[in-house]
Amino acid sequence: MKTSILASVGTCAILAAGAPLMAPSSPHAQSAAPRYEFDTSWNRPFPNRWINGGLGGLCVNANDHVLVLNRQDVNKSELAAGAMAPPMLEFDSAGNLVHSWGDPKLIDPRLHSCHYDKDGNVWVASAPSGMVQKYSHDGSKLLLTIGKKGVYDTADGTEKGKPLNSPTAAFHMPSSIFVDRGNGDVYIADGENDTSNSKIAVFDSNGNFVRQWIPEGYKSVHCMTMANDGTVYVCNRRNGKIGVFDKMGKFQRSFDVPSTSVTAGVNDGGGSAVAIDFSRDREQRLMFVINQNNSRIEIMERGGGKVLGNFGRSGPYPGEFNQAHGLAIDSQGSIYVNENRGRRTQKFKLVGG
């Protein structure tokens, strides 16, 4: 087994092991699921003594660059030894920081998720914020804002007010974004936590409200994405399910994302369906889901929801997770995972299967 020193995103160096990672759910699943290896070379030290806070989501562009959302929630004592890193941090596939941007006056600090559309523009959601923003690829231009910063879709217009799920361009805690590659419609999940809205709202490319639906029985709609076949996948975070809908919101099927408490009597690890992405083959045969309850990545069949395997566990070391929150896959099949409490991004290379 080889070892090396890893400098995690904004964290100190830690000892890394480069062994393949794959924990099958059954002997049969071992041959059906891919295998991954923790990439010891990807994370590099920041310039200018930068440090980052908790990390929200992340997204990958057409060049396999990874945009990481820095929430900037650090302690004052940390700033005595370093400087705050910008909100948006862009890395190439080798782990080099190639660009950073973000005006704190425009962007809400509790960054939650991002998404690149087919034109390379990047969409950003913050929860709570009441808005979703569209930027040019390098962040130099704010192109569109849907909703209004600090004005919430609640009974009294405040963050603490009763959520309304209003059928209009207003949000409470927007959590995920996907832009339809065909017609440019913008799908936005508004429902970051159990007491927020729980709607999927659709807008045209100019930000005009088109329609919405509220998945029945969902406490939140923490993550949402669209497959190549046009089906919309929505995470029912606390209830451990992923629902599949057509573009009009008609329910098609749902999959369980099971979790089992390791310690008896402890059953709230944050939810078992927190973030989702698909494999990069044309059929998108596999889907990958962050299971926060068990601190691991579930590998599932997209068509039937069968769990083929998983990797990860709770902890601070390479290949382990401390509140994994964001997940994205590049064109080579590598998986990137953000941690909020762990305050780092890890890369896992596809090595077989």
N, C-alpha and C positions, 0 to 999 in steps of 0.2 A: 504494500500500500504506500503510495507516495503522499508526502505532505508538503505544504508550502504556507507562507504567511499571506493572509488576505487583509487588505485595508478596505473595510466595508464603507458604503456610502455614508460619510459623515461620522463614522465610528472608528474606534481604535483597531489596530491590527489584532487578528485572532488566528489561532492555529486551524488550518484547513486540511481536510482529507478529500482526496480526489477519486474515491471509489464510486462505481455506479450505484444509483439510487433507484430502487424499485421494490415495493413491498406488495406482492400480489395478494388479492383477497382470497384466492384459492389456488391449488396447484394447477388447475386448468387455465386460470387467468394469466399465469406466468408467461405462456407462449403467445397470448393474445395482446398483451399490453406492451407498449414501448418501454425502453429503459433510458434513464437519464443520469448524467454525471454532473456533479457540482463543478462549475467553472471557477477554478482558483485564480484565474488570471484577469477576470473581468473587472472587478472593483479596483479603483485607483484612488490615491489620496486627492483631496480637493486642493485647488490653488488658494492662495491668499488667506490661509488658515480658516477657510469656510467651515461651518458646521451646519447641519440640518436638523430640523425637528422631526416630528412624526410624519410619515409619508401617507398620502392619500392613494390615488390610483396611479396608473401609468398606461402608456399606449405606445405602439410601434408604428412608424411610418413606412412608406414604400422603400426606403433605403435601409431598413432595419435599424434606424436610430430609435432610441428609447427615450421618451419624455417622462420624467419623474416629477410628481407633484409634491413639493416641500411645504408642509403646513407651518413651518417656522415657529412652532411652539416649544421654544427652548427656555431653560432657566437662566436668570440673569447671571448666575455664577459661571455658566458656560461661556457667556459672552466676554468674560474677563480674559479667557484664554483663546478666543477665536472671534470670528465675525459671522454674521448671519448670511447663509447662502441664499441666493435669489429663489423666488417661488417656483420657477420652472427651470429644470435642469435636463439638458439634452445630451445623451451619450451615444457614441457610435457602437457598433457591434463588438468592438474590442474592449469597450469599457472606458474609452477616453471621453472626458467632458469636452464637447465641441461647441456648446452654446448654452447661454443662460439668459433669462429674461423675466419680466413680470413687474408691473407697477402695483404695489400694495394699495394704492388709492383706488384702483379700478377693480382689482381682483379680491374677492373675499378670502380671508386667511384660511378658512377650513376647507381646503381644496379636497374634492372627493373623487372625481374621475375626469378622463379626457378621451378624445376620439379624433382620429384623422379621417377626413372625408376623401373621396376619390380625387379631388383637386389638390390635396395636400394641405388644406386649411385645418386648423386644430380647434376643436370645440372643448370647452372647459365648464364643468359644473362644480359648484361649491354648495355644501350643505351644513347649516342653513345659510341661505343668501337671498333667495327669491328670484334668482336669475341664472341664465345660461349664456355663455359668451362664445363668439366665433372670432378667431384671430387668424391672420395670415400665418403661413408656415413658421416663420421666424419670430412671431409674436410682435413684430414692429407695428402692425396695424390692427386695431379693433374693428372688425368688419360688421358685426351684428350683435345685438343683445336682445334676448327674449326674456321678458319679465323685467323687474326693476330691483336693483340692489337695495336691500333693507326693507322692502315692502313684501309682506308674506301673504300667501293665500290662506289666511285664517280669519276667524270671526272679527278680531280686533286689529288685524293688520300687523301684529307683532309675532315674534318667533314663538312666544309662549301661548299664543291664542289657539283656539280650537280649529283644526284643519278643516277646510271646506271642500277640497277636491273640485274646485270650480272649473267649468268647461271654458277656459279662456287662457290667455297668455299670462298666467300667474302661477307661482310655485311656492312651496314651503321649504322642502329639503330635496332639491333635485339631485339624483344619485347616479344616473347613467344616461349616455347619449349614443345614438347610432343614426347615421345618415344613409338613407336608402340609396344604393349605388345606381338604381335605375332612374327614379324621378326626382331625387334630391329631397324628398320629404325627411323631416327631422323627427325622430322618435326620442322622447325624453321620459325617463322614469322619475317620478316625483314621489319619493317615499324612502328616505334614508333610514329611518328608525321606526319603532313600533307606535309612536305617537304622532307621526307625520302623515302627510297625504299618502295615498296608495294608488296612484293613477299612472297610466301610460298615456301621455299626450302627444299628438302628432301635429306638426306644423309644416307649412310649405317652405320652400327655400328662402323666402323673404321673411320668415318668422310669423306668418299669419296662422292663427289657429285653424285646424281642419277638423279634428275629432279627438276623442279620447275614450278609454275604457278603464274600468276599475275591476281588476281581477277579484272574483268572489272569494272571501275567506283569507285574503292576504293581509297580514299585519303590516308589512312593508313591501316595497318593490326595490330592494337594495341594489340589484344588478339586473341589466337587461341588454340583450344584443340580438342581432338578426343574422340568420344563416344565409348561405348562398341561394337556397331555395325559397327565400322570402318569409320563412317562419320566424316568429319572434319568441325568444326564450326569456322568461322572467323568473327571477329568484324570489321565492317565498322564504326569506332568510330564517326566521325563527321556527317556522314549521317544517323546515328541512325538505323542501320540494322545489322543483323547477317546472314551471308551467310553460306549455307550448301553445301559441296562438297564431292565427293568421293575421294579416296586416289590418284587418278591420276589427280585431279583438275577439274573434270567435275562438273559444277554447277548443283545443284539439286533444291534448293529452297532458299528463304530468308524470314526473319521475321523482322517486324518493331519493334523497341524499342522506343516507343513514349516518348516525353518529352514536358512539357508545362511551359513556363516562368511564374513565379509568379509575377514578376515586369514587367510591359509593357515596351517593347523596349530593354529588356535585354535577349539575346538568346544564349549566349556562356558560358556555364558552364563547358566546357571541353569535351563534347561529351556524348552521352547517351548509348554507348556500349563500356565499358572500360575494363571490366574483366568478365570472365564467368566460371562457374563450374556446375556440374550436381549432382542431388540427388544420393544417394548410393544404391538404389534398382537396381536389375538386369537390368530392362528396362530403368533405368534413366528417369523416367517419367517427372521430373521437371528440369528446368535449372534456374540458378540464375545469374543475370546480374547486374553489377554496372552501375547505371545511374548517372553519375556525374552531368549532367545538373540539375537534381532534387534532388541530394544528397540522394539517396535511393537505395535499393536493389529491383529489379524487380523479381517477381516469375512468371515464364512462363511455359507453357507446351512445352516440348522439341519437341514433334512430330508436333504440329501445330502452335506453337508460340503464343498461346493465353495468354494474361497477366491475371493471376489469382489474383494477389495482390502485395503488396510491403510493405516495412518497412523502416524507417529512415526519416531524414529531415536534413536541414542544421543547424549546430550549434556545440558547444564545449562540450555538455553534453552527458551522456551515452545514446546510441542508436541514436545519431546524428553524422553527418559526416562532416569533413572538408577536402575535396578533397580525397574521398575514391579512392583507386587505385588498391589494390590487394584483391582477394577473394579466399577462399578455404574451402572445406567441409570435415569433418572427418567421420569415420565409424559409429559414433553415430548420424550423421545428423546435428551436430553443425556447425555453419557458423562462419568463422573468416574473419574479414575485416581489411585491412591496410589503414591508411590514410597518405598521403604524407605531406600535410601542417599541419594536426592535429598531426602527429608524434606519433601515437599510434596504437595499435591493439586491436580490440574489439571482444569478443566472444558472440555468440547468441545461446542459447540452444534450441533444438527442444522440444516443450512442448505439441504439439497437432496437429491434422489435418493429 
